[in-house]
Amino acid sequence: MTISVPQNIFSNIPTELPEELFETLHRQGNIQVERIISKGQHTPKHEWYDQPQDEWVLLLKGQAELEFSEPSSIQRLMEGDYLLIPAHVKHRVAWTPDDSETIWLAIHIFPNERL
């Protein structure tokens, strides 16, 4: 097995972000690790993520609000906050600040399948 070259989660951030940026950092088996960068982006009203996989997210930089449909709630996330979003829990990004980047680390855990 070859050791990979170190990377930095805070490097290569585009100066312009017309839409959220999703980057896969690693895939193995049923796990996918992503870096997500937001700058004012949010999920359109009345649109929900309904994913077949669990998603563990860590807010590395910035702030965000996640809205959940049932039960209806909004979770405010600050730097260092993390949570697990179970599969098929409908959610959306309700807000990220438009004057600074919000950097997420997301770990997707797919059920009994390989990527």
N, C-alpha and C positions, 0 to 999 in steps of 0.2 A: 504494500500500500504506500502510495506517495503522499507526503505531507504537502498541503497546499501552501501557496504564498500568502502571507498575511495581507489582509485588506483592511480598510477603515470604513466603518458604517457612515461616517460623516463626510467622506470625500466624494468628489464627482457629483455634487448637487447642482443641477442646472439653475442658471440665474432666472430663466423664464420657465414657468410651469403652467401652460394653458390648460392642462388637465392633470389629474392625479397620476403619479408615476409609480408603476408596480414593477419591481425587479426581483426575479428569483435569484436567491443567493446560493441555495443548495437544495437538492432533491435526493432522497434516498428512501427506497421502499415506499411506505405510505405517508412519508413526511415531506413537506415542502416548506422552506423558510424563505420569506419575502421581506424586502425593504419596501415600504410604501412612503412616498413623500407627497404631502398635501400643502397647498398654500391658498387657502380660501375656498377650496373645493368642498362640495358636499353632495350627498346623494339627492337627486331630485325628489321633491315632495311626492308622497304616495308611491315611491318606488322602494322596494325592500330587497336586501340580500337574503336569500333563502338557500343556504349552502348545504351540500350533502356531507360536509366534513366539519369537525370541531375546529375552532380557530382560537388560538391563544395569542393575544396581542399585548405588546408592551409599548407604551409611549415613551420614546427615547428623548424627544425634544418637542417643545411646543405645547399646545393644548388642543382639546377636541371635545365634542359632545357626540355620544352615540345614542341613538334613539332605538328603543325596542318596542315591538308592536303589542305583544301579549306576554305578561301584562304590560300595559303602556307605561313606559318610563324613559327618562333621559339620564344617562350617566355622564358626568363631567370628568374628563381625564386630564391630569396634569403630568408633567415630566416624572417618570418613574412608576406611574400607575400601570397596572396590568390586569387583565381579566380573561376568563375563558368564555367564549361564545359557543355553546353546544350546537351541534348540527341541527339545522332546520329551525333555529330560533331567528325569526325575522328581525332584521336590524338595518340601520342606515346611519351614515355619517351625517349628523344634523348640522355640524358647524366645525370649521377650523379657521383660525385667524388668517386674514388675507395679507397681513404685513410681515409675516415671518413663516418659515417652514415648520411643518409638523412632520416629524419623522417617526414612523411606526416600525416595529419588528413584529412580523406576523408568522406564526408557526401553524400550518394547516396539517391536521391529522386526519387522513382519509380512512374510511372504514374498509378494512379487509381488501384493499386493492393496492396495486402498485402503480406508480406514476410512469 
